Amino acid sequence: MQIYGFHDAKRVINAIVPLARYIIGFIALTLFLDIFFAGMRRGEEMQNLLIAQFAVSTGLSYVVMSFFLGRIIEGIFGTRPLSAPELIKKHLPVYLLTTLILIIIVTPIFVILSALFFPQNNQALFFTIMITLKILPIYIFPLAFITGQPKHAVFTGIKCLFGNVSDSLFLIFLSVLVFLFEGTILPALLPAIGNNTVATAVTVICNIFFSLYIFTAAAWVTKEKIYSDEGPEGDRTLH
């Protein structure tokens, strides 16, 4: 049995390393925004500023990750590198639409399941949806960036995950670890850390590294197991 993302860890990390300087810049920008909004919250309405910070951070994350993930796909398939604006323009709409389709599919299903098995337990519903949204896209987002077809990526990615559960256990473990770190471990450590900037830095670094690692490992799998070697723009052969 192959363990995707574990036996080929060196290859995965080598694909991420060229993005190191961009990742450092993104972390620095994220920390700057956190400090900036934290300073503003001292004299302004807390709720509005929290919403503004969330919107800015989320929008920035999608834009930057579109560049990161697009560049990784170029490296894996050996295609001609696009400029950063071209790469973002190509992948950002697909990234957003794929996320939206995934949320639309997952949320109603778990609302129904929660009503049946966890009545009046909103927290259980929230955690179930969030952890599913961490695990389910393991192969969806690589397929979306490879094909540029959100609907195809969602359904093929889910099929790929269910058909390779045993081989994907390490990637599933990393996805769950990211969720636990964000939702459980980090909040528990906040009093000990005692510094919101440090907490933000740790969260951003872990999120970026594990997200890129999972995406890259899954992208190699989809290239080798689903598509022929002609590349993302060539003939696609299902195996």
C-alpha positions as CSV (number, residue, x, y, z in Angstrom):
1,M,0.0,0.0,0.0
2,Q,1.3,3.4,-0.9
3,I,0.9,6.2,1.6
4,Y,0.3,9.4,-0.4
5,G,2.2,12.4,0.9
6,F,4.4,10.2,3.2
7,H,6.6,8.0,0.9
8,D,7.0,10.9,-1.5
9,A,7.5,13.7,1.1
10,K,10.9,14.8,-0.3
11,R,9.3,15.3,-3.8
12,V,6.4,17.2,-2.3
13,I,8.6,19.5,-0.2
14,N,10.9,20.2,-3.2
15,A,7.8,21.4,-5.1
16,I,7.0,23.9,-2.3
17,V,10.5,25.2,-1.7
18,P,10.6,27.6,-4.7
19,L,7.6,29.5,-3.2
20,A,9.5,30.1,0.1
21,R,10.1,33.8,-0.4
22,Y,6.5,34.4,-1.4
23,I,5.3,32.5,1.6
24,I,7.4,34.6,4.0
25,G,6.1,37.7,2.4
26,F,2.5,36.5,2.8
27,I,3.1,35.7,6.4
28,A,4.6,39.1,7.0
29,L,1.6,40.8,5.3
30,T,-0.9,38.8,7.3
31,L,0.8,39.7,10.6
32,F,0.8,43.4,9.6
33,L,-2.9,43.3,8.9
34,D,-3.5,41.6,12.3
35,I,-1.5,44.3,14.1
36,F,-3.2,47.0,12.1
37,F,-6.8,45.9,12.8
38,A,-5.9,45.1,16.5
39,G,-4.7,48.7,16.8
40,M,-7.9,50.1,15.3
41,R,-10.2,47.9,17.5
42,R,-9.1,49.9,20.5
43,G,-11.1,52.9,19.6
44,E,-13.7,51.6,17.1
45,E,-16.7,49.3,17.0
46,M,-15.4,45.8,17.6
47,Q,-17.9,43.8,15.5
48,N,-17.6,45.9,12.3
49,L,-13.8,45.8,12.5
50,L,-13.8,42.0,13.1
51,I,-16.0,41.6,10.0
52,A,-13.7,43.8,8.0
53,Q,-10.6,42.0,9.1
54,F,-12.2,38.6,8.3
55,A,-13.2,39.9,4.8
56,V,-9.8,41.3,4.0
57,S,-7.9,38.3,5.3
58,T,-10.2,35.8,3.5
59,G,-10.0,37.7,0.2
60,L,-6.2,38.1,0.5
61,S,-5.9,34.4,1.3
62,Y,-7.8,33.3,-1.8
63,V,-5.8,35.6,-4.1
64,V,-2.4,34.5,-2.7
65,M,-3.3,30.8,-2.6
66,S,-4.5,31.0,-6.2
67,F,-1.0,32.1,-7.1
68,F,0.7,29.5,-4.8
69,L,-1.4,26.5,-6.0
70,G,-1.2,27.6,-9.6
71,R,2.6,27.8,-9.5
72,I,2.7,24.3,-7.9
73,I,0.6,22.9,-10.8
74,E,2.9,24.5,-13.3
75,G,5.9,22.9,-11.6
76,I,4.4,19.4,-11.4
77,F,3.2,19.4,-15.0
78,G,6.2,21.4,-16.4
79,T,4.1,24.0,-18.2
80,R,5.2,27.5,-19.2
81,P,5.1,29.7,-16.1
82,L,2.6,32.6,-16.2
83,S,3.1,35.9,-14.5
84,A,1.6,36.3,-11.1
85,P,-1.4,38.4,-12.3
86,E,-2.0,36.0,-15.2
87,L,-1.9,33.0,-12.8
88,I,-4.3,34.6,-10.4
89,K,-6.7,35.7,-13.2
90,K,-6.7,32.1,-14.5
91,H,-7.2,30.2,-11.2
92,L,-9.0,32.6,-8.8
93,P,-12.5,32.3,-10.3
94,V,-12.2,28.5,-10.5
95,Y,-11.0,28.4,-6.9
96,L,-13.9,30.5,-5.6
97,L,-16.5,28.6,-7.7
98,T,-15.2,25.2,-6.6
99,T,-15.3,26.3,-2.9
100,L,-18.9,27.6,-3.4
101,I,-20.1,24.4,-5.0
102,L,-18.5,22.3,-2.3
103,I,-20.2,24.4,0.4
104,I,-23.5,24.2,-1.3
105,I,-23.3,20.4,-1.6
106,V,-21.9,19.7,1.9
107,T,-24.0,22.1,4.1
108,P,-27.5,20.8,3.3
109,I,-26.4,17.2,3.7
110,F,-25.0,17.8,7.2
111,V,-27.9,20.0,8.2
112,I,-30.2,17.0,7.6
113,L,-27.8,14.5,9.3
114,S,-27.4,16.9,12.2
115,A,-31.2,17.2,12.6
116,L,-31.4,13.4,12.7
117,F,-28.5,12.6,14.9
118,F,-27.6,15.8,16.7
119,P,-30.9,17.7,17.2
120,Q,-30.4,21.2,18.7
121,N,-26.7,20.8,18.8
122,N,-25.4,23.6,16.6
123,Q,-21.8,23.0,17.7
124,A,-21.8,19.4,16.5
125,L,-23.2,20.6,13.2
126,F,-20.5,23.3,12.9
127,F,-17.6,21.0,13.7
128,T,-18.9,18.2,11.4
129,I,-19.2,20.6,8.4
130,M,-15.8,22.2,9.1
131,I,-13.9,19.0,9.4
132,T,-15.6,17.6,6.3
133,L,-14.7,20.8,4.4
134,K,-11.1,20.1,5.4
135,I,-11.0,16.4,4.3
136,L,-13.3,16.3,1.3
137,P,-11.3,18.7,-0.9
138,I,-8.0,16.8,-0.8
139,Y,-8.3,15.9,-4.5
140,I,-11.0,18.4,-5.5
141,F,-8.8,21.5,-5.5
142,P,-5.9,19.9,-7.4
143,L,-8.3,18.8,-10.0
144,A,-9.9,22.2,-10.2
145,F,-6.5,23.9,-10.8
146,I,-5.5,21.2,-13.3
147,T,-8.8,21.1,-15.3
148,G,-10.3,24.6,-14.7
149,Q,-13.7,22.8,-14.4
150,P,-15.1,23.2,-10.9
151,K,-18.1,20.9,-11.2
152,H,-16.0,18.1,-12.7
153,A,-13.4,18.7,-10.0
154,V,-15.9,18.4,-7.2
155,F,-17.5,15.1,-8.2
156,T,-14.3,13.5,-9.6
157,G,-12.3,14.6,-6.5
158,I,-14.9,13.1,-4.1
159,K,-14.8,9.8,-6.2
160,C,-11.0,9.8,-6.0
161,L,-11.0,10.3,-2.3
162,F,-13.5,7.5,-1.6
163,G,-11.7,5.2,-4.0
164,N,-8.3,5.8,-2.4
165,V,-9.1,6.2,1.3
166,S,-6.5,3.7,2.6
167,D,-3.7,5.3,0.5
168,S,-4.8,8.8,1.5
169,L,-4.9,8.2,5.3
170,F,-1.8,10.4,5.8
171,L,-3.4,13.3,3.9
172,I,-6.6,12.8,5.8
173,F,-4.6,12.8,9.1
174,L,-2.9,16.1,8.1
175,S,-6.3,17.7,7.2
176,V,-7.8,16.7,10.6
177,L,-4.6,18.0,12.3
178,V,-5.1,21.4,10.7
179,F,-8.7,21.5,11.8
180,L,-7.8,20.4,15.4
181,F,-4.9,22.9,15.6
182,E,-7.2,25.8,14.4
183,G,-10.3,24.9,16.4
184,T,-9.0,23.2,19.5
185,I,-5.2,23.1,20.2
186,L,-4.3,26.7,19.4
187,P,-7.2,28.3,21.4
188,A,-6.2,26.1,24.4
189,L,-2.6,27.4,24.0
190,L,-3.5,31.1,23.7
191,P,-3.3,31.8,27.4
192,A,0.1,30.3,27.6
193,I,1.3,32.0,24.4
194,G,0.0,35.4,25.7
195,N,0.6,37.1,22.4
196,N,-2.0,37.3,19.7
197,T,0.7,38.2,17.0
198,V,2.6,35.0,17.9
199,A,-0.6,33.0,17.8
200,T,-1.4,34.5,14.4
201,A,2.1,33.7,13.1
202,V,1.9,30.1,14.2
203,T,-1.6,29.7,12.7
204,V,-0.6,31.2,9.4
205,I,2.6,29.3,9.1
206,C,0.9,25.9,9.9
207,N,-2.0,26.6,7.6
208,I,0.1,27.6,4.7
209,F,2.6,24.7,5.0
210,F,0.0,21.9,5.6
211,S,-2.4,23.3,3.0
212,L,0.4,23.5,0.4
213,Y,1.7,20.1,1.4
214,I,-1.7,18.4,1.1
215,F,-2.4,20.1,-2.2
216,T,1.0,19.2,-3.7
217,A,0.9,15.6,-2.6
218,A,-2.7,15.2,-4.0
219,A,-1.7,17.0,-7.2
220,W,1.0,14.4,-7.8
221,V,-1.5,11.6,-7.2
222,T,-4.0,13.1,-9.6
223,K,-1.3,13.5,-12.3
224,E,0.0,10.0,-12.0
225,K,-3.3,8.1,-11.3
226,I,-5.9,10.0,-13.2
227,Y,-4.2,12.0,-16.0
228,S,-1.8,11.0,-18.7
229,D,1.6,12.7,-19.0
230,E,0.5,15.2,-21.7
231,G,-0.2,17.7,-18.9
232,P,-3.2,19.7,-17.8
233,E,-3.8,21.1,-21.2
234,G,-3.3,17.8,-23.1
235,D,-5.5,14.7,-23.5
236,R,-6.8,13.5,-20.2
237,T,-6.9,9.8,-19.6
238,L,-8.8,8.2,-16.8
239,H,-7.1,5.1,-15.3
